[in-house]
Amino acid sequence: MNSENYDFIVVGAGSAGCVLANRLTESGRYRVLLLEAGPSNSHPWLHVPLGYGKLFTNTRYNWCYQTEPQPECHGRNVIAPRGKVLGGSSSINGLIYIRGQAEDFDHWRQLGNAGWSHEDVLPYFRKAEDNERGADQHHGAGGPLGVSNIRDEHPLARAFIEASVECGYPRNDDFNGAAQEGAGFYQNTMRGGVRSSTAAAYLKPARGRSNLHVVSEALATRVLFDGKRATGVEFMVGDAKRSAAANVEVLVAGGAFNSPQLLQLSGLGPAELLGPLGIPVIADLPGVGDHLNDHYFARIILRCKEPITLNDAVRDWRLGAKAVLEYALFRRGYFAIPAISAGCFFKAAPESATPDVQCSIALYSVHNLGDQLDPFSGFTITCTLLRPESRGHVRIKSADPRQAPAIHPNYLATQRDRDTLLAGVKALRRIAQAPALARYIAEEVDPGPQCAGDDALMDFIRRRGSTVYHPVSTCRMGQDTKAVVDERLRVRGFERLRVIDASIMPEVVSGNTNAATIMIAEKGADMVLQDARG
């Protein structure tokens, strides 16, 4: 490998990296090296939709990070999982396909990022999609990414939608269409009941190309430079240190935690951080790792009057056997159900012009995320704060690339964040009390009826809330002095180096982030190819 030269080196085979590997090798003109710290995606649970629960705490496929103690969350270390496998987090996520609001991308453009308005990015969303509903002005068909309707409309999910309508929220059958507001079923990144990760959708079709070289279990340790020009990447396979040269560009696609980590290890970051760690400072870039933005949510656990939850299928061998057969024969049933089935986007704060919370229903309950399901018929309703003002950071702790970085999202740091999420959770409780859903509920288990006033409910949100696994913005795109990349995703002040992943988002989108990350990679690949052709 020391003598190998490529046109492009892509660091990270996750949601963005697999897209880049596919698009950059399509013409056959360029040689591409794709590096992934995790293993291949051969494990069957990576392809079964329900597998997200099976691999949640598996350190072979999940970085299993934790945040630093969060001051506004009772000093807790909050879980911060990230995919460590071909396909990255798209291989272990909850499969929900939400793009965000058109206003999110228009705001990116208003911040000075030319080419990133909703009108600009919509063609890339459509290019990626193979939507089972077919193509229209909002959606695409024939693209690599399978996007499907929910395969089984569970009665609890239907009841959640009906209860939301009873509370005055409109019905919405397409959250990625003309408007996001309202209640309906989610679409998912599946095809035929099988997970459509970027490893399956983008990388698998490209693996047969002679101009693509994929190295898994390869941990990138630093980007190599000649002055301010990126020339290659150093990485480790086991204990062996290797390197490869990039004749055209190095593309960093490690995600919101690992991309700033790699740049900092390479000497690009806050000088006050790098110097004491013994890392030669190539450029004092205080924005690298700064501006971490993530979604935080609260969840309410409910006991169900009927044995119709995933908890029951796991506890009762007869229901479990039925679920296995349904999936094996028809790719239906519990094994084909995503993490959350239905949702409702609405405005919790009176000053919000567009939905600021996302409420959802999950057909199972668990006391602590990653633990065994609760030993009773249970399901969960959740409320996510869509546009948090709170900002944090990601910073390396040492020069050892194998040591996890310090992750500090700074959840609930602003009064507006706390007020909006509190209002959202109170509205979520009203949905649970609406007739359509209330008929299924035996009791509220957590936090329980004793949690009545605003202070008690806010304390519950701080004590039991968590991430929704949507970290972004740590290599932020922008025009200000702390922006890391420009509107063409080039690292400011450097040649032949870009970051193309969720870390470049100026602000988190209003919803799940995987679809937007894939869009960024589709658009980023076009930019790279345009510049390579001159």
N, C-alpha and C positions, 0 to 999 in steps of 0.2 A: 504493500500500500504506500510505502514511503516514496516510491518512484511513480506513482499513479498521478495523472493529470486529468482533470475534468473541466468542462466548460462551467458548470454550475455545481455547487455543493449546497444541498438543503439540509439544515440541521433541525431534526425533529420530524418524525413521520406521523404527526397527529392530524387533527381536523384540517389544518392548513397545509401541512407538509405533503400529505398524500395528493392533494389537489395540484400542488406545484409540480410534484414529480410526474404526474400524468400529463399536464398541459405542456411542460417544457420538453418532454420527450416525444410528443405527438408527431412532429415533423420528421424526426429521425436525424435532424441536423446537429443537435447538441447532445453531448455526453453529460449525464447527471449522476451524482453520487448522493444518495439519500441515507442519512444517519439517524438511527433511532436508539435511544438508551434502553428501551424495553425489548421484550421478546416478540416473536411472530404472533399472529392472531389466530393460531390453530385451535385454541381451546374452545370446545363447543359452546360454553356459556357466553362467549363473546359474540355469538351469532343468534342465540335464543333471546328474544326481547326481555324476558324475565331475568336474564343473567345479570342485570345490573345489581340485583340484590345479592347474588352469589359471590361476586368479585369485589364487593364494596370494601372489604378489609384485607384483600389479598395483595401483599406487598410485591408480588411478582408482576402484577398488572396495574398496580395503583401506587403512586408515590406516597400515598397516605400521609401527606403533610398535615401539620397542625399550625394554627396561628400562634403568635405570641399572646400572652394574657391580654384580654380585651377589657379595657377599663369600664366601659359602659355595659358589659355583660357579666357582671360579678367577677371580673378577673379571670374568666374561663379561657382555656385554650380551645378554640373552636376547630373542628375538623376542617381540612382543606384538601379533599381528594383531587387527584389529577391522573388522567390515564398515562400509563407507562407501558405502551404496547403499540404495535402498528395500528394506526387509526386513532391513537391518543384517546382523548376523552370521548370521542364519537363512538368508541368501541365499548365504553362502560357507562355511558350516560343514560338518562331516562327516556331518550328517543323523541322528545317533544320538538316539533318543528314550528317555531315562532320566529318571525323575522325582526320584530320590533315595529314601531310606528313610523310612518312616513316622516313625521315631524322630527324624529330622532336624527335621521340622515340630513334633513334640511338644516337642522341645527349644526351638524358637523360642517356643512358648507358655510353657514353663517359665521363660524369660528375662523374662516379663512382657508378652508381645505377645498380648493377647487377640484371639481370632478367627483365629489362625494355626496351630492344631494340625492334625494330619493329618486328623482328622474334619472340621475347618472347611474345609480347602483341597481335599479330594478332589472335592467337587462341581464345582469350577472346572477341575480337570484333566479330569473327565469332560465338562464343558460344551464344552471346547475340541476334544475328540477326534472324529474320524470314523475309528474304528479298524476295519480290515478284518475283525477277528475278531468284531466286533459288540459290543453293550453287555452289561455284567454289573455286578456290584457294584464292580468296580475300574475299568472302562473305559466310555467313551461312544461313541456312534455318531451320525452326523448333524451333528456340529460342524464348524467351518470347517477344522480342521487335519487333513490326511491323515496317518494313522499306519498303516504297512504292515509286513508281514513281509518279510524278505529275499527277493528275487525268485529268486535262484539260490544254492543251498546248495553253495558251492565245496568240493571235497574237502579242501583245507587247513583251512578253517574247521570242517568236520565233524571232522577229525582233532584239531584243537585242543580241541574239546569232549570228544571221546572220551578224549584224553590227560588232561584235567582230571579226568574221572570216574575214570580209572585211578589218579590221585593221591589219590583219596578225597573229592573234592568232589562234591556232589550235582548231578544234572541239574536245570536250571531253564528252563522254556519261557516264563516270563513274569517278567522282572525288575521289572516295574511292578505285579505282582500281590500275592499274600499275603505273599511274602518275597523279598528280593533275592538272598540267598546262592545260589551255585551257578554252573553253566556252561550256556551256551545261545547261541542266535542273538539278535542285537539286532533290535528293531523300529526303523523309520526314519521320518523325516518326508518321506514320498513319497506320491504318489497316481498309480497307473498307470505307475510307472517315471519320473515327473517330480517334481522337488523341490517340496515343499510348504512354501515359505518363508512367513513372515507377510505378505509383500507379495502373494504369490499367493493365500494362504488367506483373509486378512482384508481387505487393502487393495483388491485388484482388485474384489471384489464391491461395495465401497463407493464406488469412483471415480465411478460414475454418479450419485451423490446430489448434488443442487444445494447442499446445506448443508455439503459438504466441499470445502475448497480445499487442494490439495497443492502445495507449492513445493519442488522439488528443487534441489540445488546452492545451498542457502541456509544459510550458516554463522551460527548464533546467536552473538552477541557478548556479550549480557548480558540479564538479566531486569530489567525496569523496575519501580520501586517508588514508592509514595506512602507514606512512613514505613515501616511494617512490612507493608504490603499490596502484593502483586504486582499490577501494572496492565497489563503487556504484555511484549513481547520486542523487542529490537533485533537485527537480523541483516543480513548482507551477501549480496548476489547479485552475484557478480563483485566489482567495486570500488565498487558502489553500496550505500550504507548505507540501510536501511529500518527501519521499525518497525510494529508492529501492537498493538492494544489487546485485552485480554481482559476481558470484562465479568463473568465468573464465576470462572475459575481459569486459572492457568498450570501446565501439567503437564510436568515435566522428565523425559525418557525417553531420555537420551543414552547410557546404559550406565555401566559401572563406572569408565571413564576420563573420558568426556566430561561426565557429569553433575556430578561434583565440580569439574571444570575450569570449567564454566559458572557454577556457584554462586560459586566463588572469583573469577572475572572480574567477577561482579556485586556483590562486596563481602561475601559470606557465606563465612567461613572463618577460619583462624587469623590474628589481627591481626598477629602477628609475621611472617607471610609476606606479607600484602597491603600493609601500610604501606610497606615499603621498595620495593615495585614501583609505588607511586604510585596504588594503587587505594583509593578511599575506603571505609572499613570501615563497612558497615551493621550488621553483627553479628559479634562475635568468637565464631566457632563452630569450636573446635579439632577437632571430629569430622569436619568436611567434608574428605574425601580421606583420612581416617585408616582404619585397620583393614583395609587391602587384604588379601584372602584369595584364594588361587588354587591350583589343582591343578598339581602338578609331577610329571613322569613320566620314567622311564628306558625305553630301547628297545634291544632286542637284534636285530641283523640276522643272518639265516640264509640260507645258500646252499641252494637247493632242488635235489634230484636230478632233478626232472622239469621240462620247460618249460611250466609251468602257471600262472605268476604274471603279474601285470600288466606286470612288466618285460619278459616275453617278448612280450606282445601289442604293446608299444610298439616293440620292437626288430625284430620279424619282420613285414614288411608283409602277409604272408598272414594271420597271426593278427590283425593290426590291422584288416584289411579285414573279416574275419569278425566282429570285435567291433562295427564300425560298422554292418554289416548287421543283426546281432542287435538292436541298439538301434533302428535306423531302422524295422525291420519289426515287432519284438515288444516293444520297450522292455525288453529283457533283456540279459544279458551284462555285461562289464566296465563299460560306461558307466552301468549302473544299480546299481553296487555302491557302498555308502557307504565312508567312510574306514576304518572297522573293521567286520568282519562278525560276529564272535562274541566272547564274553567270559566271564570267570569272576570273580565277586565272592567274596572270602573273607577270613577273619581272619588277618592275618600276625602281629600282636602278640598274645601269649597273654592280655593283660589286656583286649582288645577284646571287647565284648558283641555287636557286629554287624560285618559286613565293613568292613575299613579300607583295602583295596586293590582296585583294579579292573584285571584283566589282560585283554588283548585281542590279537587277531591282525589284521594288515593284510596284504593280498595283494600287496604291493609292498615295495621297499626303496629307500632314498635315504640317502646319507651325511649330507647336511645338509638339513634341512627347507626346502622351496622350490626345491631344485636339481633337476637331471635325475635320473631314476631310474637306479639302478646298472646297469652294463653286464653283468649276469649274471642268471640265474634266482634271484630273491631274494624273501624276505618278511620281515616284521617282527613281533615280539611285544613287547608293552609292559606296563609296570606303573605304575599311577597311585596316588599317595597320596591317599586320599579325604577325610580330615579333618585337614588340616595345622593345626598350632598356630601356625605362623609367621605374623606379621602385618607388613604394610608400609604404604605410603602412596602417594597421587597428589597432586602439587603443581604448580601452574603455575610456569613459569620467568620469565614476563614478562606484561605487560598486553596483549600481542598475542595475540588469540584464534587466530591461524593457527599459532602456535608450539606444538609438541607439549608436553604436560606431562611432568614428571619422574615416571616410573613405577618404584616400588621395592617389589616383592613380598616381598623378604627371604626368598627360598626357603631351605629347609633350615636355618633359624636355630635350631631346637631339637633337642636330642638325641633326643627321642621321634620327631620327623619322620624323622630320619636312620635311626634303628634300625628303624622300621616299614617304610620304603621298602626298606632293605637286605634285611630278612626277606622282603618281597614279591618282590624281584628273584631272590633265591635260590630261592624257591618256583616262580617262573616258569621258571627254568632246569630245575627238576625236571619241570615239565610238558613242556618240550621234549625231555627225555630219556625220557619215557614212550613205550612202544612205538607207540602210534597215531600220534604226531607224528614220532617219531625216524626212522621209515622214509622220511620225505620229506627229511630234513636231511642234506646233504653235509658241512657244517661250520658252526660259529658264526664269522661274519666279524667282528662287532663286539659285545663287546669281544674275543672270541677266547679260546681255552682257556688262554692264558698269564695271563689275569686270573682268578686262582684264589682267593686269600684274601679275607677281609672288607675289609681295608684297600684292596687293589687294586680290589675291586668298588665300594667306596664312592667311591674316587677317580674311577672311571668314571662313576658316577651324577652326581657333581659336574661332571665335565668334559663329559659328553655329554647330560645330561638337559635337559629343556625344559618349557615350559608346555603344558598341554592346552587352553589358551584358555578358561578358566573364571573370570575375575576377578569378584569380588563385594565387597560390604560397605563400599564407600567413602562411602555415604550411609546408614549403618546404621540400621535400625529398632530401637528399644529404649526403655528407661525411664531409663537412666542419663544423666549430665550430658553425655557425649560422643556420645550418640545423635543423629542428624540428623533423623529423622522418627519420628512416633508410630505407633501401630498402625493408624491410618487413612491413613498415608503422608503426612501433613501435615508440612511443615518446621516444626520447633519454634520458636515465637516469632513465626511469620508467618501472615498470612491469605492465602487464595486462591493458595497455592503448595504443590505436592506434587512428590515424586519417585516415579516408578513404573517401576521397571526392576530389573535384577539388583543394582544398587548398594545396594538396601535390605535385602538378605538379612542377617540377623544373623550367620549362619555359612554357609559354602559347603555345598551339599547333597552327599550321598555319591553322586556320579555327574555325568553331563553336565548342564549348567545351562540349556539352552534351554527344555526343557519347563517347568521351574519358573519361568522368566522369563515365559513366556506365561501361566502360571497367575496370577502376580502381577498382570499387566496385566488379566486377566479379573476378578479380585477387586477390583483398584483401580478399574476402570471402574464396577463396581457401587457402590462407596463414593462415587465422584464423583457419580454420578447420584442416589443416595439423598440426599446433602447438597444437591445443586442443587434437588431437588424440595422440600426442607425437611421 
